[in-house]
């Protein structure tokens, strides 16, 4: 089933997730959550959460939960193997609080798998394309370094994977919650 799903997705590369599925799906093992999935989940087995009215709509795959990703009220502490999110974290005023909440639900050994935009490269891309940048991005300095600076003092995390740049203006970051 997974191979059929991945083959289908590869044929329709339109979402941000579809651009990094080959690179990041390998970190999404076990029971996990796809935050802000927009209709194209990282894996067919992911629990999908988005706003009641999705920001993006790439396909019509099931959305399991509707609500605010800053408060994962459906989940106990230490209950998931991974949390995946693509191009959502940059929309939150309090990035650290969102990361803390996403890490709260991860089991020790679990992974926070992120695919995010570098805001400066994103802005340049928009200018080159003559497009208006997203008004949802709230941090003009949002970047891999910005995220790494937020977590630098956390002894409960280790960086398992990072890649920059990815595509035109994004980066990948996988954090593992230590035992």
Biotite code that builds the C-alpha atoms (Angstrom):
import biotite.structure as struc

atoms = struc.array([
    struc.Atom([0.000, 0.000, 0.000], chain_id="A", res_id=1, res_name="UNK", atom_name="CA", element="C"),
    struc.Atom([2.811, 2.413, 0.889], chain_id="A", res_id=2, res_name="UNK", atom_name="CA", element="C"),
    struc.Atom([4.595, 1.885, -2.445], chain_id="A", res_id=3, res_name="UNK", atom_name="CA", element="C"),
    struc.Atom([1.341, 2.422, -4.358], chain_id="A", res_id=4, res_name="UNK", atom_name="CA", element="C"),
    struc.Atom([0.742, 5.628, -2.358], chain_id="A", res_id=5, res_name="UNK", atom_name="CA", element="C"),
    struc.Atom([4.270, 6.925, -3.003], chain_id="A", res_id=6, res_name="UNK", atom_name="CA", element="C"),
    struc.Atom([4.020, 6.096, -6.708], chain_id="A", res_id=7, res_name="UNK", atom_name="CA", element="C"),
    struc.Atom([0.705, 7.972, -6.977], chain_id="A", res_id=8, res_name="UNK", atom_name="CA", element="C"),
    struc.Atom([2.088, 10.985, -5.127], chain_id="A", res_id=9, res_name="UNK", atom_name="CA", element="C"),
    struc.Atom([5.225, 11.148, -7.302], chain_id="A", res_id=10, res_name="UNK", atom_name="CA", element="C"),
    struc.Atom([3.018, 11.550, -10.361], chain_id="A", res_id=11, res_name="UNK", atom_name="CA", element="C"),
    struc.Atom([1.335, 14.645, -8.922], chain_id="A", res_id=12, res_name="UNK", atom_name="CA", element="C"),
    struc.Atom([4.097, 16.801, -7.419], chain_id="A", res_id=13, res_name="UNK", atom_name="CA", element="C"),
    struc.Atom([2.211, 19.921, -6.458], chain_id="A", res_id=14, res_name="UNK", atom_name="CA", element="C"),
    struc.Atom([2.358, 20.296, -2.686], chain_id="A", res_id=15, res_name="UNK", atom_name="CA", element="C"),
    struc.Atom([5.356, 21.311, -0.589], chain_id="A", res_id=16, res_name="UNK", atom_name="CA", element="C"),
    struc.Atom([5.330, 17.852, 1.019], chain_id="A", res_id=17, res_name="UNK", atom_name="CA", element="C"),
    struc.Atom([5.523, 16.149, -2.357], chain_id="A", res_id=18, res_name="UNK", atom_name="CA", element="C"),
    struc.Atom([8.830, 17.937, -2.959], chain_id="A", res_id=19, res_name="UNK", atom_name="CA", element="C"),
    struc.Atom([10.526, 16.319, 0.060], chain_id="A", res_id=20, res_name="UNK", atom_name="CA", element="C"),
    struc.Atom([8.642, 13.063, 0.561], chain_id="A", res_id=21, res_name="UNK", atom_name="CA", element="C"),
    struc.Atom([11.577, 11.026, -0.793], chain_id="A", res_id=22, res_name="UNK", atom_name="CA", element="C"),
    struc.Atom([13.933, 12.719, 1.663], chain_id="A", res_id=23, res_name="UNK", atom_name="CA", element="C"),
    struc.Atom([11.789, 13.035, 4.808], chain_id="A", res_id=24, res_name="UNK", atom_name="CA", element="C"),
    struc.Atom([9.285, 10.153, 4.842], chain_id="A", res_id=25, res_name="UNK", atom_name="CA", element="C"),
    struc.Atom([12.050, 7.815, 6.069], chain_id="A", res_id=26, res_name="UNK", atom_name="CA", element="C"),
    struc.Atom([12.049, 9.738, 9.371], chain_id="A", res_id=27, res_name="UNK", atom_name="CA", element="C"),
    struc.Atom([8.295, 9.276, 9.790], chain_id="A", res_id=28, res_name="UNK", atom_name="CA", element="C"),
    struc.Atom([8.185, 5.783, 11.267], chain_id="A", res_id=29, res_name="UNK", atom_name="CA", element="C"),
    struc.Atom([5.460, 4.516, 13.579], chain_id="A", res_id=30, res_name="UNK", atom_name="CA", element="C"),
    struc.Atom([2.467, 6.492, 14.794], chain_id="A", res_id=31, res_name="UNK", atom_name="CA", element="C"),
    struc.Atom([2.640, 10.113, 13.786], chain_id="A", res_id=32, res_name="UNK", atom_name="CA", element="C"),
    struc.Atom([1.008, 13.399, 13.054], chain_id="A", res_id=33, res_name="UNK", atom_name="CA", element="C"),
    struc.Atom([1.079, 15.560, 9.929], chain_id="A", res_id=34, res_name="UNK", atom_name="CA", element="C"),
    struc.Atom([0.410, 19.152, 10.964], chain_id="A", res_id=35, res_name="UNK", atom_name="CA", element="C"),
    struc.Atom([-1.066, 21.455, 8.312], chain_id="A", res_id=36, res_name="UNK", atom_name="CA", element="C"),
    struc.Atom([-1.175, 18.699, 5.741], chain_id="A", res_id=37, res_name="UNK", atom_name="CA", element="C"),
    struc.Atom([-3.369, 20.503, 3.204], chain_id="A", res_id=38, res_name="UNK", atom_name="CA", element="C"),
    struc.Atom([-4.683, 17.287, 1.707], chain_id="A", res_id=39, res_name="UNK", atom_name="CA", element="C"),
    struc.Atom([-1.304, 15.686, 0.930], chain_id="A", res_id=40, res_name="UNK", atom_name="CA", element="C"),
    struc.Atom([-0.006, 13.836, 3.980], chain_id="A", res_id=41, res_name="UNK", atom_name="CA", element="C"),
    struc.Atom([3.603, 12.737, 4.313], chain_id="A", res_id=42, res_name="UNK", atom_name="CA", element="C"),
    struc.Atom([2.395, 9.108, 4.611], chain_id="A", res_id=43, res_name="UNK", atom_name="CA", element="C"),
    struc.Atom([-1.028, 7.521, 4.193], chain_id="A", res_id=44, res_name="UNK", atom_name="CA", element="C"),
    struc.Atom([-0.892, 6.359, 7.831], chain_id="A", res_id=45, res_name="UNK", atom_name="CA", element="C"),
    struc.Atom([-0.259, 9.823, 9.311], chain_id="A", res_id=46, res_name="UNK", atom_name="CA", element="C"),
    struc.Atom([-2.903, 11.424, 11.502], chain_id="A", res_id=47, res_name="UNK", atom_name="CA", element="C"),
    struc.Atom([-3.729, 14.592, 9.591], chain_id="A", res_id=48, res_name="UNK", atom_name="CA", element="C"),
    struc.Atom([-4.538, 17.882, 11.275], chain_id="A", res_id=49, res_name="UNK", atom_name="CA", element="C"),
    struc.Atom([-5.293, 21.217, 9.688], chain_id="A", res_id=50, res_name="UNK", atom_name="CA", element="C"),
    struc.Atom([-7.448, 24.230, 10.327], chain_id="A", res_id=51, res_name="UNK", atom_name="CA", element="C"),
    struc.Atom([-11.205, 23.750, 10.021], chain_id="A", res_id=52, res_name="UNK", atom_name="CA", element="C"),
    struc.Atom([-10.874, 25.516, 6.658], chain_id="A", res_id=53, res_name="UNK", atom_name="CA", element="C"),
    struc.Atom([-7.603, 24.288, 5.200], chain_id="A", res_id=54, res_name="UNK", atom_name="CA", element="C"),
    struc.Atom([-5.110, 26.900, 4.026], chain_id="A", res_id=55, res_name="UNK", atom_name="CA", element="C"),
    struc.Atom([-4.186, 24.697, 1.055], chain_id="A", res_id=56, res_name="UNK", atom_name="CA", element="C"),
    struc.Atom([-6.086, 21.939, -0.701], chain_id="A", res_id=57, res_name="UNK", atom_name="CA", element="C"),
    struc.Atom([-3.969, 19.736, -2.934], chain_id="A", res_id=58, res_name="UNK", atom_name="CA", element="C"),
    struc.Atom([-6.014, 16.567, -2.829], chain_id="A", res_id=59, res_name="UNK", atom_name="CA", element="C"),
    struc.Atom([-8.998, 15.232, -1.025], chain_id="A", res_id=60, res_name="UNK", atom_name="CA", element="C"),
    struc.Atom([-7.343, 12.775, 1.339], chain_id="A", res_id=61, res_name="UNK", atom_name="CA", element="C"),
    struc.Atom([-8.941, 12.496, 4.774], chain_id="A", res_id=62, res_name="UNK", atom_name="CA", element="C"),
    struc.Atom([-8.410, 15.128, 7.411], chain_id="A", res_id=63, res_name="UNK", atom_name="CA", element="C"),
    struc.Atom([-8.688, 13.467, 10.799], chain_id="A", res_id=64, res_name="UNK", atom_name="CA", element="C"),
    struc.Atom([-8.496, 16.440, 13.140], chain_id="A", res_id=65, res_name="UNK", atom_name="CA", element="C"),
    struc.Atom([-9.578, 20.060, 12.773], chain_id="A", res_id=66, res_name="UNK", atom_name="CA", element="C"),
    struc.Atom([-8.038, 22.681, 14.988], chain_id="A", res_id=67, res_name="UNK", atom_name="CA", element="C"),
    struc.Atom([-5.133, 24.768, 16.124], chain_id="A", res_id=68, res_name="UNK", atom_name="CA", element="C"),
    struc.Atom([-1.713, 23.091, 15.988], chain_id="A", res_id=69, res_name="UNK", atom_name="CA", element="C"),
    struc.Atom([-0.482, 25.247, 18.857], chain_id="A", res_id=70, res_name="UNK", atom_name="CA", element="C"),
    struc.Atom([-2.527, 23.113, 21.276], chain_id="A", res_id=71, res_name="UNK", atom_name="CA", element="C"),
    struc.Atom([-2.579, 19.413, 20.436], chain_id="A", res_id=72, res_name="UNK", atom_name="CA", element="C"),
    struc.Atom([-5.422, 18.727, 22.874], chain_id="A", res_id=73, res_name="UNK", atom_name="CA", element="C"),
    struc.Atom([-6.109, 15.293, 21.380], chain_id="A", res_id=74, res_name="UNK", atom_name="CA", element="C"),
    struc.Atom([-2.752, 13.871, 22.495], chain_id="A", res_id=75, res_name="UNK", atom_name="CA", element="C"),
    struc.Atom([-1.141, 12.922, 25.786], chain_id="A", res_id=76, res_name="UNK", atom_name="CA", element="C"),
    struc.Atom([2.495, 13.589, 26.536], chain_id="A", res_id=77, res_name="UNK", atom_name="CA", element="C"),
    struc.Atom([5.015, 11.209, 24.957], chain_id="A", res_id=78, res_name="UNK", atom_name="CA", element="C"),
    struc.Atom([2.536, 9.328, 22.763], chain_id="A", res_id=79, res_name="UNK", atom_name="CA", element="C"),
    struc.Atom([3.701, 9.764, 19.135], chain_id="A", res_id=80, res_name="UNK", atom_name="CA", element="C"),
    struc.Atom([6.710, 8.513, 17.196], chain_id="A", res_id=81, res_name="UNK", atom_name="CA", element="C"),
    struc.Atom([6.885, 11.523, 14.901], chain_id="A", res_id=82, res_name="UNK", atom_name="CA", element="C"),
    struc.Atom([5.405, 14.917, 14.172], chain_id="A", res_id=83, res_name="UNK", atom_name="CA", element="C"),
    struc.Atom([5.820, 16.143, 10.601], chain_id="A", res_id=84, res_name="UNK", atom_name="CA", element="C"),
    struc.Atom([5.037, 19.637, 9.376], chain_id="A", res_id=85, res_name="UNK", atom_name="CA", element="C"),
    struc.Atom([5.655, 21.448, 6.121], chain_id="A", res_id=86, res_name="UNK", atom_name="CA", element="C"),
    struc.Atom([5.523, 25.215, 5.778], chain_id="A", res_id=87, res_name="UNK", atom_name="CA", element="C"),
    struc.Atom([3.386, 25.894, 8.855], chain_id="A", res_id=88, res_name="UNK", atom_name="CA", element="C"),
    struc.Atom([5.714, 26.804, 11.727], chain_id="A", res_id=89, res_name="UNK", atom_name="CA", element="C"),
    struc.Atom([6.651, 30.145, 10.140], chain_id="A", res_id=90, res_name="UNK", atom_name="CA", element="C"),
    struc.Atom([3.028, 31.262, 10.554], chain_id="A", res_id=91, res_name="UNK", atom_name="CA", element="C"),
    struc.Atom([3.061, 31.188, 14.381], chain_id="A", res_id=92, res_name="UNK", atom_name="CA", element="C"),
    struc.Atom([3.952, 34.278, 16.398], chain_id="A", res_id=93, res_name="UNK", atom_name="CA", element="C"),
    struc.Atom([5.476, 32.186, 19.170], chain_id="A", res_id=94, res_name="UNK", atom_name="CA", element="C"),
    struc.Atom([7.612, 29.667, 17.291], chain_id="A", res_id=95, res_name="UNK", atom_name="CA", element="C"),
    struc.Atom([9.228, 28.334, 20.464], chain_id="A", res_id=96, res_name="UNK", atom_name="CA", element="C"),
    struc.Atom([5.859, 27.573, 22.077], chain_id="A", res_id=97, res_name="UNK", atom_name="CA", element="C"),
    struc.Atom([4.684, 25.718, 18.968], chain_id="A", res_id=98, res_name="UNK", atom_name="CA", element="C"),
    struc.Atom([7.878, 23.645, 18.907], chain_id="A", res_id=99, res_name="UNK", atom_name="CA", element="C"),
    struc.Atom([7.497, 22.915, 22.626], chain_id="A", res_id=100, res_name="UNK", atom_name="CA", element="C"),
    struc.Atom([3.938, 21.709, 22.086], chain_id="A", res_id=101, res_name="UNK", atom_name="CA", element="C"),
    struc.Atom([4.905, 19.506, 19.155], chain_id="A", res_id=102, res_name="UNK", atom_name="CA", element="C"),
    struc.Atom([7.763, 18.017, 21.181], chain_id="A", res_id=103, res_name="UNK", atom_name="CA", element="C"),
    struc.Atom([5.460, 17.426, 24.157], chain_id="A", res_id=104, res_name="UNK", atom_name="CA", element="C"),
    struc.Atom([3.544, 14.738, 22.273], chain_id="A", res_id=105, res_name="UNK", atom_name="CA", element="C"),
    struc.Atom([6.670, 12.947, 21.036], chain_id="A", res_id=106, res_name="UNK", atom_name="CA", element="C"),
    struc.Atom([7.921, 9.819, 22.766], chain_id="A", res_id=107, res_name="UNK", atom_name="CA", element="C"),
    struc.Atom([11.566, 9.747, 23.783], chain_id="A", res_id=108, res_name="UNK", atom_name="CA", element="C"),
    struc.Atom([13.365, 8.784, 20.576], chain_id="A", res_id=109, res_name="UNK", atom_name="CA", element="C"),
    struc.Atom([10.594, 10.393, 18.515], chain_id="A", res_id=110, res_name="UNK", atom_name="CA", element="C"),
    struc.Atom([11.274, 12.831, 15.712], chain_id="A", res_id=111, res_name="UNK", atom_name="CA", element="C"),
    struc.Atom([10.122, 16.302, 14.839], chain_id="A", res_id=112, res_name="UNK", atom_name="CA", element="C"),
    struc.Atom([10.378, 16.406, 11.039], chain_id="A", res_id=113, res_name="UNK", atom_name="CA", element="C"),
    struc.Atom([10.236, 19.901, 9.547], chain_id="A", res_id=114, res_name="UNK", atom_name="CA", element="C"),
    struc.Atom([10.260, 21.317, 6.033], chain_id="A", res_id=115, res_name="UNK", atom_name="CA", element="C"),
    struc.Atom([10.242, 25.102, 6.216], chain_id="A", res_id=116, res_name="UNK", atom_name="CA", element="C"),
    struc.Atom([10.955, 28.223, 4.182], chain_id="A", res_id=117, res_name="UNK", atom_name="CA", element="C"),
    struc.Atom([13.934, 30.489, 4.590], chain_id="A", res_id=118, res_name="UNK", atom_name="CA", element="C"),
    struc.Atom([12.081, 33.806, 4.648], chain_id="A", res_id=119, res_name="UNK", atom_name="CA", element="C"),
    struc.Atom([14.777, 35.856, 2.924], chain_id="A", res_id=120, res_name="UNK", atom_name="CA", element="C"),
    struc.Atom([15.071, 33.385, 0.023], chain_id="A", res_id=121, res_name="UNK", atom_name="CA", element="C"),
    struc.Atom([11.280, 33.119, -0.123], chain_id="A", res_id=122, res_name="UNK", atom_name="CA", element="C"),
    struc.Atom([10.925, 36.906, -0.376], chain_id="A", res_id=123, res_name="UNK", atom_name="CA", element="C"),
    struc.Atom([13.539, 37.034, -3.169], chain_id="A", res_id=124, res_name="UNK", atom_name="CA", element="C"),
    struc.Atom([11.745, 34.246, -5.015], chain_id="A", res_id=125, res_name="UNK", atom_name="CA", element="C"),
    struc.Atom([8.434, 36.091, -4.768], chain_id="A", res_id=126, res_name="UNK", atom_name="CA", element="C"),
    struc.Atom([10.015, 39.298, -6.096], chain_id="A", res_id=127, res_name="UNK", atom_name="CA", element="C"),
    struc.Atom([11.578, 37.425, -9.038], chain_id="A", res_id=128, res_name="UNK", atom_name="CA", element="C"),
    struc.Atom([8.222, 35.798, -9.816], chain_id="A", res_id=129, res_name="UNK", atom_name="CA", element="C"),
    struc.Atom([6.246, 39.017, -9.381], chain_id="A", res_id=130, res_name="UNK", atom_name="CA", element="C"),
    struc.Atom([4.140, 37.353, -6.676], chain_id="A", res_id=131, res_name="UNK", atom_name="CA", element="C"),
    struc.Atom([2.919, 38.729, -3.387], chain_id="A", res_id=132, res_name="UNK", atom_name="CA", element="C"),
    struc.Atom([4.529, 36.841, -0.463], chain_id="A", res_id=133, res_name="UNK", atom_name="CA", element="C"),
    struc.Atom([2.306, 35.072, 2.032], chain_id="A", res_id=134, res_name="UNK", atom_name="CA", element="C"),
    struc.Atom([0.962, 37.415, 4.668], chain_id="A", res_id=135, res_name="UNK", atom_name="CA", element="C"),
    struc.Atom([0.864, 34.461, 7.087], chain_id="A", res_id=136, res_name="UNK", atom_name="CA", element="C"),
    struc.Atom([4.662, 34.412, 7.486], chain_id="A", res_id=137, res_name="UNK", atom_name="CA", element="C"),
    struc.Atom([5.265, 36.443, 10.634], chain_id="A", res_id=138, res_name="UNK", atom_name="CA", element="C"),
    struc.Atom([9.063, 36.348, 11.055], chain_id="A", res_id=139, res_name="UNK", atom_name="CA", element="C"),
    struc.Atom([11.248, 38.212, 8.583], chain_id="A", res_id=140, res_name="UNK", atom_name="CA", element="C"),
    struc.Atom([14.333, 36.350, 9.846], chain_id="A", res_id=141, res_name="UNK", atom_name="CA", element="C"),
    struc.Atom([12.786, 32.853, 9.756], chain_id="A", res_id=142, res_name="UNK", atom_name="CA", element="C"),
    struc.Atom([15.493, 30.386, 8.696], chain_id="A", res_id=143, res_name="UNK", atom_name="CA", element="C"),
    struc.Atom([17.341, 27.220, 9.642], chain_id="A", res_id=144, res_name="UNK", atom_name="CA", element="C"),
    struc.Atom([19.595, 29.309, 11.885], chain_id="A", res_id=145, res_name="UNK", atom_name="CA", element="C"),
    struc.Atom([16.536, 30.909, 13.519], chain_id="A", res_id=146, res_name="UNK", atom_name="CA", element="C"),
    struc.Atom([15.130, 27.473, 14.440], chain_id="A", res_id=147, res_name="UNK", atom_name="CA", element="C"),
    struc.Atom([18.506, 26.137, 15.562], chain_id="A", res_id=148, res_name="UNK", atom_name="CA", element="C"),
    struc.Atom([18.932, 29.191, 17.784], chain_id="A", res_id=149, res_name="UNK", atom_name="CA", element="C"),
    struc.Atom([15.544, 28.485, 19.429], chain_id="A", res_id=150, res_name="UNK", atom_name="CA", element="C"),
    struc.Atom([16.582, 24.945, 20.362], chain_id="A", res_id=151, res_name="UNK", atom_name="CA", element="C"),
    struc.Atom([20.316, 25.429, 21.048], chain_id="A", res_id=152, res_name="UNK", atom_name="CA", element="C"),
    struc.Atom([19.961, 25.217, 24.842], chain_id="A", res_id=153, res_name="UNK", atom_name="CA", element="C"),
    struc.Atom([17.719, 22.156, 24.854], chain_id="A", res_id=154, res_name="UNK", atom_name="CA", element="C"),
    struc.Atom([19.569, 19.132, 26.163], chain_id="A", res_id=155, res_name="UNK", atom_name="CA", element="C"),
    struc.Atom([16.609, 16.878, 25.306], chain_id="A", res_id=156, res_name="UNK", atom_name="CA", element="C"),
    struc.Atom([17.073, 17.282, 21.525], chain_id="A", res_id=157, res_name="UNK", atom_name="CA", element="C"),
    struc.Atom([19.593, 16.364, 18.914], chain_id="A", res_id=158, res_name="UNK", atom_name="CA", element="C"),
    struc.Atom([19.697, 17.288, 15.255], chain_id="A", res_id=159, res_name="UNK", atom_name="CA", element="C"),
    struc.Atom([19.460, 14.091, 13.251], chain_id="A", res_id=160, res_name="UNK", atom_name="CA", element="C"),
    struc.Atom([19.252, 15.639, 9.791], chain_id="A", res_id=161, res_name="UNK", atom_name="CA", element="C"),
    struc.Atom([19.472, 19.086, 8.250], chain_id="A", res_id=162, res_name="UNK", atom_name="CA", element="C"),
    struc.Atom([19.654, 20.259, 4.680], chain_id="A", res_id=163, res_name="UNK", atom_name="CA", element="C"),
    struc.Atom([19.786, 23.761, 3.251], chain_id="A", res_id=164, res_name="UNK", atom_name="CA", element="C"),
    struc.Atom([18.891, 24.864, 0.697], chain_id="A", res_id=165, res_name="UNK", atom_name="CA", element="C"),
    struc.Atom([16.209, 22.493, -0.483], chain_id="A", res_id=166, res_name="UNK", atom_name="CA", element="C"),
    struc.Atom([14.489, 23.536, -3.672], chain_id="A", res_id=167, res_name="UNK", atom_name="CA", element="C"),
    struc.Atom([14.264, 27.243, -4.296], chain_id="A", res_id=168, res_name="UNK", atom_name="CA", element="C"),
    struc.Atom([13.858, 28.620, -0.756], chain_id="A", res_id=169, res_name="UNK", atom_name="CA", element="C"),
    struc.Atom([13.354, 25.889, 1.858], chain_id="A", res_id=170, res_name="UNK", atom_name="CA", element="C"),
    struc.Atom([15.216, 23.727, 4.356], chain_id="A", res_id=171, res_name="UNK", atom_name="CA", element="C"),
    struc.Atom([14.791, 20.379, 6.088], chain_id="A", res_id=172, res_name="UNK", atom_name="CA", element="C"),
    struc.Atom([15.363, 19.788, 9.790], chain_id="A", res_id=173, res_name="UNK", atom_name="CA", element="C"),
    struc.Atom([14.823, 16.576, 11.771], chain_id="A", res_id=174, res_name="UNK", atom_name="CA", element="C"),
    struc.Atom([15.096, 16.758, 15.552], chain_id="A", res_id=175, res_name="UNK", atom_name="CA", element="C"),
    struc.Atom([15.177, 13.635, 17.700], chain_id="A", res_id=176, res_name="UNK", atom_name="CA", element="C"),
    struc.Atom([13.836, 13.791, 21.243], chain_id="A", res_id=177, res_name="UNK", atom_name="CA", element="C"),
    struc.Atom([16.407, 12.099, 23.440], chain_id="A", res_id=178, res_name="UNK", atom_name="CA", element="C"),
    struc.Atom([15.598, 9.186, 25.739], chain_id="A", res_id=179, res_name="UNK", atom_name="CA", element="C"),
])
